[in-house]
């Protein structure tokens, strides 16, 4: 058996080998998207937007390009940004650009819509439109953001809710019979939101396995983004290969996405049941990122290194709410039960060597 790898965020197991994609004559037109979009870019962007429940969309090379441009545009307007403190760094880097250009930024506690509402209420006399920035779903705490409440905070003032929906796209959607997560359309579909005040920025590189990102929202906003975008003028557009991979991912999602998500849920349920038998707990719910709960009984860093030495790859990362290290297993639809069994057995053995005062439950 190959080394069990629990570090990949290709949640649905989509890999897109070159022979499976629509062929292309050249990877790039050698010109920026502002001059001529790559072939099929507009069609794929429209499909992504429709899947997420948005009116329009446009493709960019990555989430970093997307948020760099978006917050550069906001910085030229009279807005004030309210940043959920749990937001993933890439969107935060875009916010930092706006701050460097003079836009006021207020951070509020993670998923605390009341704190956001109070801050907006205090600041609204400044005449600046509020913009809340948050992730649609947080793997760190294993919960969805209160997007409906966030939207209520900004909509009365003609503000915006900017959502990084990278984690949710391809996984969540409108739940229905036989589809435990939904149809893959992401957070707006999951929470039943339809609003011109929402701006979605999503990479397709996780759930859909395609290295390209999409900005989606109302038609007027997307067209304004395309007109004002700097990276569409000064950087290369998505490659034709990446666009074809995104196109194939959307086709696979429409044909068998529900089956892949159902398999993913079964594997996650199996993993969590095995973890519980060890007397351990994991955070993450039904999401693919399963993080061992903090436990003073063992050294997380040492545990990680022992797992790697035994041939099980996991993700060691800093707890975003504090200085401690966390250990995560990323489960995908491509995993096999045998790999999970091996990982659990290795975790049990490694934990015994990393124990401080730990007693197995």
Secondary structure in CASP SS format (residue, H / E / C, confidence):
PFRMAT SS
TARGET T0000
AUTHOR 0000-0000-0000
METHOD secondary structure of the structure
MODEL  1
X C 1.00
X C 1.00
X C 1.00
X E 1.00
X E 1.00
X C 1.00
X C 1.00
X C 1.00
X C 1.00
X C 1.00
X C 1.00
X C 1.00
X C 1.00
X C 1.00
X C 1.00
X C 1.00
X C 1.00
X H 1.00
X H 1.00
X H 1.00
X C 1.00
X C 1.00
X C 1.00
X C 1.00
X C 1.00
X C 1.00
X C 1.00
X C 1.00
X C 1.00
X C 1.00
X C 1.00
X C 1.00
X C 1.00
X C 1.00
X C 1.00
X C 1.00
X C 1.00
X C 1.00
X C 1.00
X C 1.00
X H 1.00
X H 1.00
X H 1.00
X H 1.00
X H 1.00
X H 1.00
X H 1.00
X H 1.00
X H 1.00
X H 1.00
X H 1.00
X H 1.00
X C 1.00
X C 1.00
X C 1.00
X E 1.00
X E 1.00
X E 1.00
X E 1.00
X E 1.00
X C 1.00
X C 1.00
X H 1.00
X H 1.00
X H 1.00
X H 1.00
X H 1.00
X H 1.00
X H 1.00
X H 1.00
X H 1.00
X H 1.00
X H 1.00
X H 1.00
X C 1.00
X C 1.00
X C 1.00
X C 1.00
X E 1.00
X E 1.00
X E 1.00
X E 1.00
X E 1.00
X E 1.00
X C 1.00
X C 1.00
X C 1.00
X C 1.00
X H 1.00
X H 1.00
X H 1.00
X H 1.00
X H 1.00
X H 1.00
X H 1.00
X H 1.00
X H 1.00
X H 1.00
X H 1.00
X H 1.00
X C 1.00
X C 1.00
X C 1.00
X C 1.00
X E 1.00
X E 1.00
X E 1.00
X E 1.00
X C 1.00
X C 1.00
X C 1.00
X C 1.00
X H 1.00
X H 1.00
X H 1.00
X H 1.00
X H 1.00
X H 1.00
X H 1.00
X H 1.00
X H 1.00
X H 1.00
X H 1.00
X H 1.00
X H 1.00
X H 1.00
X C 1.00
X C 1.00
X E 1.00
X E 1.00
X E 1.00
X E 1.00
X E 1.00
X E 1.00
X E 1.00
X C 1.00
X E 1.00
X E 1.00
X C 1.00
X C 1.00
X C 1.00
X C 1.00
X E 1.00
X E 1.00
X C 1.00
X C 1.00
X H 1.00
X H 1.00
X H 1.00
X H 1.00
X H 1.00
X H 1.00
X H 1.00
X H 1.00
X H 1.00
X C 1.00
X C 1.00
X C 1.00
X C 1.00
X E 1.00
X E 1.00
X E 1.00
X E 1.00
X E 1.00
X C 1.00
X C 1.00
X C 1.00
X C 1.00
X C 1.00
X C 1.00
X C 1.00
X C 1.00
X C 1.00
X C 1.00
X C 1.00
X E 1.00
X C 1.00
X C 1.00
X E 1.00
X C 1.00
X C 1.00
X C 1.00
X C 1.00
X C 1.00
X C 1.00
X C 1.00
X H 1.00
X H 1.00
X H 1.00
X H 1.00
X H 1.00
X C 1.00
X C 1.00
X C 1.00
X C 1.00
X C 1.00
X C 1.00
X E 1.00
X E 1.00
X E 1.00
X E 1.00
X E 1.00
X E 1.00
X C 1.00
X C 1.00
X C 1.00
X C 1.00
X C 1.00
X C 1.00
X C 1.00
X C 1.00
X C 1.00
X E 1.00
X E 1.00
X E 1.00
X E 1.00
X E 1.00
X C 1.00
X H 1.00
X H 1.00
X H 1.00
X H 1.00
X H 1.00
X H 1.00
X H 1.00
X H 1.00
X H 1.00
X H 1.00
X C 1.00
X C 1.00
X H 1.00
X H 1.00
X H 1.00
X H 1.00
X C 1.00
X C 1.00
X C 1.00
X C 1.00
X C 1.00
X H 1.00
X H 1.00
X H 1.00
X H 1.00
X H 1.00
X H 1.00
X H 1.00
X H 1.00
X H 1.00
X H 1.00
X H 1.00
X H 1.00
X H 1.00
X H 1.00
X H 1.00
X H 1.00
X H 1.00
X H 1.00
X H 1.00
X H 1.00
X H 1.00
X H 1.00
X H 1.00
X H 1.00
X H 1.00
X H 1.00
X H 1.00
X H 1.00
X H 1.00
X H 1.00
X H 1.00
X H 1.00
X H 1.00
X H 1.00
X H 1.00
X H 1.00
X H 1.00
X H 1.00
X C 1.00
X C 1.00
X C 1.00
X C 1.00
X E 1.00
X E 1.00
X C 1.00
X C 1.00
X C 1.00
X C 1.00
X C 1.00
X E 1.00
X E 1.00
X E 1.00
X E 1.00
X C 1.00
X C 1.00
X C 1.00
X C 1.00
X C 1.00
X E 1.00
X C 1.00
X H 1.00
X H 1.00
X H 1.00
X H 1.00
X H 1.00
X H 1.00
X H 1.00
X H 1.00
X H 1.00
X H 1.00
X C 1.00
X C 1.00
X E 1.00
X E 1.00
X C 1.00
X E 1.00
X E 1.00
X E 1.00
X E 1.00
X C 1.00
X C 1.00
X C 1.00
X C 1.00
X C 1.00
X C 1.00
X E 1.00
X E 1.00
X E 1.00
X E 1.00
X E 1.00
X E 1.00
X C 1.00
X C 1.00
X C 1.00
X C 1.00
X C 1.00
X C 1.00
X H 1.00
X H 1.00
X H 1.00
X H 1.00
X H 1.00
X H 1.00
X H 1.00
X H 1.00
X H 1.00
X H 1.00
X H 1.00
X H 1.00
X H 1.00
X H 1.00
X H 1.00
X H 1.00
X H 1.00
X H 1.00
X E 1.00
X C 1.00
X C 1.00
X C 1.00
X C 1.00
X C 1.00
X C 1.00
END
